[in-house]
Structure formats: C-alpha cells, structure tokens
Amino acid sequence: MKVNKKKNVIETPSPVPRAATARSGTQSIERAAQLLRLVAAHQRDGVRLTQLADLAQLDVSTTYRILKCLVEEGLIEQRMPDKAYALGLLSFEIGLAAMQRSPLLERAIPAMKAIAAETGDTVYLVVRSGDEAVCLHREEGSFPIKALMLEVGGRRALGVGAGGLHLLSSLADDEIEQVCARNRAAIAQFRGLSIAELRDMVRDTRERGYGVSRDRLTEGVSGIGVAIPNPDGTPYAAISVAAISSRLHPERYAEVVKVIQHAIARFLTER
C-alpha cells in the first residue's frame, strides 16, 4: 500500500491473480524435479552448476536458487572440493522407502534371477520416468566377463540402451518426436548418437519386436531388451540382457529374447 501525493489517495497494489501464483509454484516444482533427475543421472561423478543449467536450459541464477533449496532440504549435496552436486541422504531414504513395497520388483526379481541363471549374462530392469529410463534392479549371471553398464538408480535418455529403446519404440510417433527433441543433448552424449539414427533404431525395433543395442553405448558390449506391458498393453518397464558382443551375437538374439519373453509372461500371470 502506498500514498499517491498527486491524487492525495491511498493506492493498494493489485493482487497477483491466483492462476499466476499457482502456475509459478507448479513451475518451480517442475524445475526442481528436473534438476533432481539430472543430478541423479550424474550421481557417480557429480555435476557442476553450469552444466546443470545448460542441461536444464535454465539461467545459472535460477538453477543456483533451486539447487540451494534442494541442498538445504537434504535432497542433494554439494561435494568438496570440486563443488559438484550429487543426491543427498534424503533422496536415498525416499528411494529406499519406495522400493520396499514395489509390486513390480517383487515379481520381477525372481524372473530376472531365472534369466541370469539360464543365459549366464547380466540382466537389467528399467522403468520409464518421464523422458528417461531408470534402472531399478540388476542381476549378474555366471559368465566371468560381466557387462555392468548401468548401476541401480542410474538413468539414461529414453531410447538409449536396449530396454529403453523398446520402451521408446512402443510410444506413438508424435510422442517419440517430443521425447527425442527434449533429449537431443543427452542422446548425443552416447557415442554421437543422432536423432535420425535413433529414428532408424525405433523403426528396426518395431519390425523386430524387441530392442537391440550393439556396440552403441560401449564398444564390444551389446544388449537385448523386451518391454513389459501394463494390463492395457502400454509398456512401462523393460527387462534386458547385456553381454560382450562376441557372446551376444545376432545368431543368439532369438534364443535370448525367448528366455526374456518366457520369464515376463510367467510373472505377468501372477498379478
């Protein structure tokens, strides 16, 4: 409230419309969630402020204010002396609480153990989280050379990796284009993968009926991924098998896919 001396009246500032206030609050939550996902994706090495701002397409000052709040709440922490950000203890506590009663994990883990025992290779469970695929669980087979390409809690752009590729390929064309547009920078980090190449991989995946990643993430390592459908048929998770490429060669694809599909079909009947 202020006095207008020229008019000799008291003026009251116009209230901020509720819709605008609500939108501002929602946008702040969206940005905080986006930054949390980006920090989680770089958990092993940490990620610097300027890199986060660039990945989130936010200005540095806005990014810093949100990160400061997340640090104060314990959701992230800033490592010293490099000042890189990583997930904080509260994020781990929330994740552990969510995992304790996960129906998907309860059903999938026995199936993954069976796949690992039969193939001898490393088995991954990933779920879609927005524009990314997140690893929920990993089982190692008996073969001495392990393909440990993704840790539990690790994130990748949807479409990168065999499981994420089958999940992306299951979406409608317009949604795929939207996801790819938002993930363009993240996708390019994987051996220079382009959107055009990813479109070709989606086409091949649809024709094949499962995802294949051969020497794409790491030279000499390949993966086979099969999506897990919801009751309505919409995929929400995927199981993949990874091994050195000389072991997981094209002649073996059908055999491995059959093992994965059989295990998925078995635990889907237990719903």
N, C-alpha and C positions, 0 to 999 in steps of 0.2 A: 504494500500500500504506500502511495506517495502523494504529496500535495502538488497540484499544478498551480503555481503562483499566478500565471497569466489569467487563468479562468477562476482562480480562488475556489477550487473544488478539490475534493479528495478523490483520487483515482485508485481503483482496485484492479490489479493485473488480471487479465483474462485467464481463467483456469485452463490448464492443459487438458485437452479432450481425453476422456478415459481410453478411447480406442488407441490413441497415440501412445499413452503411457503403457498400455498393455502390450502394444507392439514392441516398444522399446525394451520392456522386460523380457519378452519372448526372444527377441534378437540377441540379447545378452546371454541368455541360456544357450541358445543355438551356437553362439560363438565359443562359449566356454566348453561345450560338449565337443565342438570341432577341434579345439586345441587339445583337449584331453585325448582324443583319438590320435592326433598327430604325435603327441608325446609318447603314447603307448606304442605307436609304430616304430619309434626310435629308442625304445627302452634300453637296449643293450649299450649303446654308445652315448645316449643323451642327445639333445638337440638344442641349438642356441636360439636366442631370441630372434635375431634377424632371419634365420632360416624358417622359424615357425611363422613369422609374419609373412614371409614370401609364400610359403605353402598354403597358408590360410587366406591369402590375398587381403590382408588387413594392414593398416599402417602400424608402424612399430609402437607408437604410444598407446594405441588401443590394445594391442597384443600384450604389452607390458602390464597395463592395468588389470587385464583379466588374469594373466599369469600370477600377478602379485596376490590377487584374491584367492586363487586356487592354492598357492603356497601357504597362505595364512590358514586355510581350511584343512591343510594336510593332504589334499588330493594329489599334489605334485610337490617336488622338492627341487632345489637348485644345487647341483653338485659343485664342489670346490676342488681345484682352483679354476676349472675351465668354464664355470658358470652355465653349464649345460643343464637343461631341465630333464627330469625323469619322473615317473609315477611315484607318489608318496605312499606312506603306510596306509592311509585311509582308503586309497584306491584298492590296495591289496585286500584289506579287510572286507570291503564291499564285494569284491570279486569272489573271495572265499565263501562268503555268506550265500551268494547267488549259486555257486557251484555245488553246495552241499545238497540241495534238493532239486537237481536238474534231471527231469524225466528223460531228456534226450541222452545225457551221459549215462544214466543208469542202464538204458537199453543198449547204447552204442558200444560201451566198453567191452562187454563180453563178445560182441560181434567183431570188434577190432582185434581182440586177442586171438580169435579164431582165424582171422585173415592173416595176421602176422605169423601165426604158427604154420599155416598152410603155405604161404608164399615165402616165408623167411625174410621178408623185407619190412621196411618201416611204413607204418600206417598212420594217417592223419585224419582227424575230424575237424572240419571247418564249418562255421556258420556265417551267414550274411549279416553284416552290421552296417547298414547304410550303403555306402559305396565301397565297402571293404569286405574281405573275408578274414575271420579271426579264428585262430587255432584254439580249440577247446581241449583237445587231448591228443596224445601221441603214444603209439605202441611200437616197440622195436622188435624186429624179427631176429632169427638166429644167424643170418648171414653175417660174417665177420666185418664186412665193409658196410658201414651204415650211411644212409642218406639222411642226415639230420639237418634238413634245410630250414626248418621252421620250429621255433620253440612254442610251448604252450603260452597263450596270451599274445603271440606275435600276430601282426596284421600285415595284409598286403592288399593292394588295389584289386577290386573285384575283376577277375579275368586273368590275373597273374597267378600261375600255379594251376595244376590240373583240376583240383576240386573247385576253385573259384571260377575257372573257365567254364565248367559245366553249369555252374550256378548262373553266370552271366548269360550264357547261351540260352538259358531257359526263359529269359525275360522277353518281353515284346520289343520289337525293333526300335521303337521310339524311346523306350526306357533305356535300352542299351546305349543309344547315342547320347542320352543325357548323362549317364554314368561315365561314359568314356570322356565326354567333354570336361566333366568335373575332375576326372582322374588323369588328365593328359600329362601333367608334370610328373605325377607319381609313376605312371606306366612307363614313361621314358627312362626312368632310373634303372629299369631292368634290361640291361644289355641293349639299350637304344630301341626298345620295342615301340613301334609306331601305332597310331590308331588304325591305319589302313591294314597293317599286319594283324592286329587284334580282330578286326572285322573278318579277315580271311580265316582266322583260327575259330571264330564263332561259327562261321559257315561250315567249316570242316567238322566241328564238334556236333553240330546239329545233324549232319549227314551220318556221322559215325555212331552217335548215341552216347558218347562219353568224352571226357576231356583228356587231352594228351599234351604234356609239356615235355619236349625233348630238347635237352641242352639249352633251354631258354633261360632259366634262372642261373644255372651254373653249368659250365662246360663239363660234360661227362656224367650228368645226372638227369634222369627222366622220371616222369610221374604219370599215373593213370588215375582219373577222378570220376566218380559217379555221384550224381546228386540224389538227395533223399527228399521225396515229396511229402508235403502235408496231405491230410485226408482229401483236400480239394484238388490235389495234383500239383500245387505250386511248390517248387523246391525251396527249401530254407536252409539246408545243410548239405554237406557232401563228405564222402569218405574217399580218400586217395591212398595209393600205394606208391612209394618212391624208392628208387634203387639206382645204382650206377647204370649208365646207358648200355654198357656191354652185357649187362644181365637182364635189364628190362628192354629188350629189343622188340621191334614191331611184330615178329613172329610169336611173341609171348603175350601180346596185348589181349587177345581174345581169352586166353586162359585166366589172366589176372582179373579181367572185367567180370568174368563168370563167377569167380570167387567172391568179389565185392558184391555183385548183384544178389547172389545167393544169401550172403550174410545180411544185407539190407532187407531183403524180402522176409527173412526169418524174424528179425526183430520188429519189423513193422506189424507183423501178425500178433505181436504181444501187447499192442496198445490197448 
